[in-house]
Amino acid sequence: MNGENGERATGSFYRPELDGLRALAFLAVFVGHALSQAPGFWEARAGEAVGPWLAAAVRGGRFGVDLFFVLSAYLITEILLRERHARGTIDVRAFWVRRILRIWPLYFVFVAASLLIAPRIMKVEALSPGYAVAFLAFAGNWAIALHGFQPSVLMHLWSVSIEEQFYLTWPLVTHGLSPRRLRIATLCLVPIAVATRVYLIAAHGSGLDDAVWCNTVARLDPIAVGALLAMALRGGFPALGRGAARLALVLGASVTLVIVRYDAIFTHPVAGSLAYTAIALGCAAMLVGAMSLGARSLLATPALVYLGRISYGLYVFHFFFVRFASQYFTFAAAPLVTFALTLAFAAASYRWLETPFLRLKQRFTRGSPTSRAAAGQTAAREARDPAALRG
């Protein structure tokens, strides 16, 4: 591990390879939405040997949100612990303001535009007033968990609701607990999530049911795993050999692929619940592998870094264009049209909507005069905001 004698460093810890990993998380979610087809579709085209694995790869893309959750929890916890190490306390209000400046402008613009535009151009678009209020209050995931998905371009923003709930509560928890108690409390989140899923799967018959998939309490383990990784590294970075790091990336992704390939496991309360935890640990392995490879890895190539930098916009816009393209283009053309439109709108949003707000964030960067000066000199880096992750 890097760092000074295992102590938490206080300088910048921007890692371009994490932007690349974030890009892969988005691409997984994109594949899961853009290439989703009826059961048997991929088997009919690729054969009984390869088809089921292709189908599993597509279905497994939805677990890209778990990688987002692990990344977000790791980075947010690292940010908070660095601040406490440097200042002896955490400015919770300043943290919340930084999160608002990062998340709210695009989120509310997209929600408003979707409510006004989507019903006019989509063949099927329905969002009840209660759901609209829930999404405006960052509680959309609870509306889905309690009442199911509706045919709306806003449904994928359930994960943003969970992350906003995390941003609201986690700085208070981190500020209020000693390091030892924080570790214990974070560890306790895993059995709480497992037990919640066991109950919900027994009640609903599937671990992939909306009541499980979008329930905040049932999705705590990727958040806990990411936070625990930040605590374990103590401001440093893992230093696996290149071979071991690549193996961690491959095995981490393979965990999800194998579990989804044999997804009957999700019908069993205990096994289905533990499958979620296994996927969270696989995502953590991918994170460790990516950080070990560092800035010289393929994950740090300019194209992936850029996609990771604008991944919030990519995630927010993509489902709108998935539904739009599926109604007006052929199956072969729809994914390409979707990706092109998503990329164009995300790039424009990042340039003209998000960046002006991101520049305001340095006003809420607290610390020594040196750290404030560094924040002013790295506004472009702050605009990438490695903590601004979506599922």
N, C-alpha and C positions, 0 to 999 in steps of 0.2 A: 504493500500500500504506500501511496504517496502521503505527503504531509510531514509536519515537524514533530517527531517523537509521538506520533499518534494523536496529537492534539488537533483540535479543529482549527483549520486555517480561516482567515478572515478576508482574503482577497477574492477576486473574481474566480468563478469556477465554471465558466461557460465551456461546454464540451461539444464541438461540432458533430461528433459521432452520435450524440443523443438527438440532435435534429434529424440525422439520418434514420435513427431507430424510430423516431416519431413519424417520419414519412412512411416507413414500412407499416406501422400500425394503421395509418390512414389507408394505405393501399389495400391492406387486408380487409378493412371495413368496406371499402369501395367495392372490392371483388364480391364480398358477401351480399351486397345490395344490388350491384349492377348485373351480376351473372346468375343470380338466384333463379332457379327454374323448378318446375314440378318434379316430384320424385320420379326417378327412372330416366330423366332427360340425358344426363351424362353417361349413364350406363348404356343407353341405346346408341350413343355416338362413339364411345371409346371402348366398349366391350366390358364384359363382366370382371375382367382382371383389373383394368385401370380405372374404369368408370366410377366405381364406388369411392376410390381415393380422390378423384377429381371432384366428385360431389362433396366429399368431406372437406376438401380444401376450400371450396366455395362456402359451404355452410359454416366452416370454422372461422371464416373471416369476421364474423360478428364478434368473436372473442378478441379482436383487435382493441375493443374498448377496455379489456382487462389490462392490456399492455399500456394503454393510456393512463389507466388508474394507477398502476404501479409506478410509472414514470412521474406522474403528477405528485403522488404521495412522497416519493423519494425526494424530488426537487423542492417541494414546499417545506417538508420537514428539514431538509438541509438548509434552506434559506432561514427558517425560523431559528434553528440551533446556532447557526453562524451569528445571527444578530444577538442572541442571548449570550453567546460566548464573548462577543466584542463589547457589548454594552451592559451586560448584566441583567437585561430585561428585554421584553419584546413590545414594540409599539403596535398594539393590535389595531388601533384605529388606522394608522398609516398603512398597515398590511391590507386592511379591508379596502381602503381607497385605491391602492395599487391594483387590487383584483377587480374593482369596479371599472377602473379605467381600461383594463385589459379585456374584460368579458362583456360588459353591458352594451357599449355602443353598437357593435355588430349584432349582438344577440337581439336587442330590441328592434333594430332596424329590420332584421330578417323576419322576426315574428310579425311586425306590423305589415311588411310587404307581403308576407305569405297570407295573412288574413285578408288582405285587400285584392291581391292578384291571383293567387292560386285557384280560388273558386271560379274565376273567369276563363281560365285556360286548361284546367284539368277536367277530365271527363268524370272522375269520381273524386270529390274533395269534400269532406264533411268533418267539421270540428264543432262540437257543442260548446255553448258559452262557458260551462263549467271547466272544460278542458282548457279553453283559452285563458281563463283566469288562473288556472293552475300553472300553466307554462309561464305566464307573466310573473308569477310569484316564485318561480324556480321550484315548483312542486309538481311538475308534469309527470315525473316518474311515479309519484304516488297515485295520481289519477289513473295511470296505466295499470299499476300493480293492483289497484282495487277494482277497476272497471274494464280493463283491456285496452288494446290499441284501437284507434279510430283511423279511417282512411284519410290521413292528412300528411302534408309534407313537414309537419313539425314533430312527428313522433320520434324521430331519431334524437331529438334534443333532450330526451329523458336522461341521458348520461351527463349533460351539462347541469341538469338539476342536481344530480348526485354530487358532482364536483363543487357546485356552489354551496351545497349544504356542508361539504367538507371544509371549504374555505371559511365558512362562517364559524364553525365550531373548533377546528383544529388549532388555530392560534391561541384560543382561550385555554384549551387543554394543555398545550405546550407551555404556555406562560404560567399556568397555575400549578403544574406538577414538577417535582424534582426529577432529575434524569432517571433515577432508579424507578420511581413511581410511574413515570411516563413509559418506560420500557414494559413494565408489568401491565399497565392499562392497555397498551398497544397489543401486547401478546393476547390479552383477554378478548380482543375483538375477533380473533380467529375462531375460537370455540363458539362465541356468540353467533357468528355468521353461519357456522356449520350447523348448530342446533336449530337456528331459524329455518334454514333450508330443509333440514330433515322434516320439520313440522309441515312446511309448505308443500314439499313434494308429496308427503303422505296425504295431504288434504286435496291436492290438485292433480296428482297422478303423473307429473312430469317436472323435471328440474328445469326444463326450457319454457315452462308456462310463464305468461306475463307476470303473474303474481310473484314469481321467483326472480325472473330476469331483471325486473325494474325496481325491486324492493331494496331500499338503501341498506337496511340491516342485513339482508341476505347477500349483499355485495361488498361487505366490509373487508374480506380477506386480501384482495389485491391492494387495497389502501393500507392495510396493516403491514403487509409484506414490504411494500415500498418504503414505508416509514421506518420499519425495523432495519432495513438495509442502510438507510441514512444514519441511524444510531450506531449500527455495528461498524460502519466505516469511519466514523468519528472525524469527518472532514477530509479523509483521504480517498483514494480510489483503488479499486481492486487491481491486482497486478498478475493475472494469470498469464502463462505463456501463450504465444499466438495459437499454437495447436489447441490447447485447452480452452482458450477463449472462443475459437471457432466452433469447437465441440459444444460449448455451453449454448451458443446461439442456435445451433442445429437441434440439439436435444430439447432446448426450451420450446422451439417451434413445433417439434415433433410430438411433444406431449399433447398439445391441442389437437393436432391432426389425428393422432391415434384415438383419443377420447371421442372426438366427433365422428370418426369412422365407425366406431362401435357405440353409437349414441343411445342404444337401448339401456346403457348404464344409468341414464338420467331418469329412468322410470323407478329406480330403486332409491328409497329415501336416503339411506346412509351412503351407499356407493355414489349416487348422483350428487349428493352434497359434497363429498370428498373430492369428486372430480373437479369442482370449481376451485378448491384449494390447490389441487395439483396443477391446474392451469395457471393460477396466480404464481406458484413457485416456478413454473416454466418461464413465465414472463420475467420474473426476477433473474433467472439464469440468463436470459437474453440480455437484460440490462447489464449484468456483471460482465458478460462476454463482450458487449459493445464497449464498455468503459475500459476494459483491459486491452482491447485492440487499439483504442485511442484514435487520434486525429489522422493517422496514416492508413486507416482502414477504408474499405470501399464505402462504408456508411458515411464517411466524411467527404464524399465526392460532392462537388458544387451543386449538381442537380438535386441530389437527395437532401442536402442541407437546405436548399431553397424551399423544397416542398415541405420539409419539416418546419421551417420558419413560418410558412403561411398555412400550416396544417389546421389551425383553428378555422380559418375561412373555408378551406377545402372541406372540412367536416360539416360545417354549417350549411354550405350550399349544395353538397353533392346529392342529397336525397331528393331535393326539389328537382334536379335535372335527371336523376334516375327515373322518377315517375313521369316527368315530361317526355323524355326520349322514348320510354317504353310505349307511350301512347301514339307517337308520331313517326317512329322509325322502326326498321326491321331489327330483329335480334342481333344480327351481325353488326349493324351500324350503331345501334343504340349505345353500347358501352363507350365507343370512341367519341361520339357526340357528347355524351355525358361528361367524360373526362375533360374534353376540350372546353366546354362551357364552364365546368366547375373550376378549372384552372384559371380561365380568364376572369371570372368573377372574383375568385379568391385573391388573385394578384391585384386586381383593381381595388378591392376592399382593403387589402393590406396597405396599399400605397396611399389611398386617398381618405379612407375612413378610420382605419385602426392606428396608423403611424402618428397622426397628430395627437391622439390621446396618449399613446405610448410615451411620447416626448414629455408629457406632463408628469410621468411617474417619478422622474428623478427628484421632483420637488418633495416627494414623500419618502426619499431614501435617507435614512437616519444613520448616524455614526460619527466618526471622527472627521475633522476637516479633510484629511487625506482621502478618506473613503468617499466623501461628498464630491471632492474634486474628481476622483476617478469615475464616479457616477456621471458627472457632467461630461467627461471625455469619452464615455462609452455609451452615448445615447443610442447609437445604432445597434449596439449589442443588446441593450436593454429592450429595444424594439422586438428582438427575437424572443424575448422573455421565455426562457426554458421552462418556466412553471406554468405557462399558458397552454395546457394540454386538454384536448377533447377526445372522447371515445366515439 
